Amino acid sequence: MRSLLDDDVPPPGPVRFQLVLLRRMQDFQPALVADALRTLGVPRTAMREANRRWQGRLRARGGGAPGAARARDFAALLGPAASVTRRAYGDTALDVHVWRVPLWPDLRFEATCGVGGVALNAWLVRAPEAEGPALRTLADLAPWGCTVDEVARAFPPAAPREGAAAPRFALDFTAPDEAGEPRACTAEFAWGLLQRWAVD
């Protein structure tokens, strides 16, 4: 039997979906992605193939560029959601689907879906039972160490950069450096997880 390390075909299920997430993060943090691939026991080529199949799935319903993912697209790889709750957003109620993601045990993949199960937003968030990082200065912002919500709460008022949207997202905010001096910064995220930040 061939090992996964010798096989370019991504394994089905949660591993394949994690490879889709990693493919986007590869643009920011190749070393962390390489470590994650070793943890999963798959080659880099399997990550590319997983992403190709994911994009193909999203294109299949309408042709051309990938369309919006739906709850059933995520469930096809991650299985049934661990929870589905209805959450009010102004005058609208949306369904929030949550899945466990083994590669990040303290995080959950959350898809907020509207009519027809179309995902209006989908990214990684901190699990309710997990303790998040203490974010006080820029030095605390470690790649893969915090989520969009955590940075926004730690350094208000934070604002999404114009045109930013998941799976790539940028947040503008002001935070103290190690000397306590306030710095205007931009943080970049992939699927809701911090990838890098820079002082403007």
Sequence and secondary structure as in RCSB ss.txt:
>XXXX:A:sequence
MRSLLDDDVPPPGPVRFQLVLLRRMQDFQPALVADALRTLGVPRTAMREANRRWQGRLRARGGGAPGAARARDFA
ALLGPAASVTRRAYGDTALDVHVWRVPLWPDLRFEATCGVGGVALNAWLVRAPEAEGPALRTLADLAPWGCTVDE
VARAFPPAAPREGAAAPRFALDFTAPDEAGEPRACTAEFAWGLLQRWAVD
>XXXX:A:secstr
   GGG  S  STHHHHHHHHHHHHTTT HHHHHHHHHHHT  HHHHHHHHHHHHHHHHHTTSSS    BHHHHH
HHH S SEEEEEEETTEEEEEEEEE TTSTTEEEEEEE GGGBEEEEEEEE TTS      SGGG  TTS BHHH
HHHHSSS EE TT BTTEEEEEEEEE TTS EEEEEEEEETTEEEEEEE 
